Amino acid sequence: MQNQQYENAKAQLSRVNQYLNLDEQTLSRLMVPDRFVEVNFPVVMENGGVKVFRGFRSQHNNALGPYKGGLRFSPEVSEEEVKALSMWMTWKCAVVDIPFGGGKGGVIVDTKALTEGELERLSKAFAARIADLIGENKDVPAPDMYTNGQIMAWMLEEYQKVTGLKSNAVFTDKPVEMGGSEGRTEATGQGGVFVLEELSKMEGLEPSRTRVAVQGIGNVGYYFAKLVREMGFKIVAISDSRGGIYSEEGIDVEEALAYKETNGSLQGYQKAKEISNEELLELEVEVLVPAAVENVIMEGNAEKIKAKYIIEMANGPVDPRADLILFKRGIRSVPDVLANAGGVTVSYFEWYQNMHQENWSKEEVTDKLRPIMGQAFKSVWEIAKEHQVDLRMGAYILAVKRVVEKLVSGC
Ligand code: GLU
């Protein structure tokens, strides 16, 4: 199923071409990454043995600025997945109009099976292998699934060691004391909240009467759920990879997460009923928020979705066939390249602060993020209305056009 993503990404690009009529050369150029690199590197394990790990970096397009995008550590990482995700980063940066292109990378590894020392050595070894590909004006990685600020800190340390360069702008979402930006950790969730705010204005959604189900309570899903609840929306369901919980009265997200931290999972939480991840997707709610993994809404279950709106906080949670079914059924899905773009937008703020030796407060970051998300949402909504297409196609029309204009003028 994982290898499906690159096919999905290419299918989406083919679909948008019905509205853009790009020449064959431009289209085929955008179907593939500018550069794709595989690295294999040894890591000394705790038992003294050496294990070889495989990693990738895909640089899709840099017409708008340096390649930008996360590095994920997961057993599911593959060449195809990384290529798809790098293409999505190109569109994501273009939708929010920040001066970055698209990149993505990853290592095939189950981080749960590593000790802290092994994780540090693996992160540093990978950073050393990709050091000549990346740089503050070349390619700027960030965290993604199963990576975090600590891992960026290790990588930055190693990058500076092997290149002799002092800049810290080459990685984003670093710890604040290493040049990270205030507000970056919650940025993706916060950006999604601004999207929900705009959607609510547009469609007249009243927070107290709007039920929200969030699949995945990792960094992105957690901040989204927490902030949305503070605004008065009702979070009726949340889940982690093992399953979910549901309560018509609403869930106290922080209490449920504290329970998960003590007990290892949400299962057994007394104030809500246990449900499966599949059931969560099919709940009768106003807003459904897939914030976990790819391809959870597909041809097989798109007919069963009862939500009126979907906010895609994960990358690639809805596949192209499901897009058509949802659109026909009048369900509006705010695409990933718009809904979760708050993360990379604040990564841009961090990069900018590093490049200009500035330090913005969390309030400044939030105040600058809101209009960017708001403007992107309104533009996408208008284009979708004008062309009578779903919001993903609206976002793609906007993004691909922006990239192609630069490609044509800059080549
Ligand atoms: N990994 C995040 C994403 O998929 C953030 C990327 C970044 O900040 O560069 O959007």
Residues whose N, C-alpha, C, O or C-beta is under 5 A from the ligand:
A	BS01	LIG	K68 G69 G70 V140 A142 P143 D144 N340 G343 V344 S347
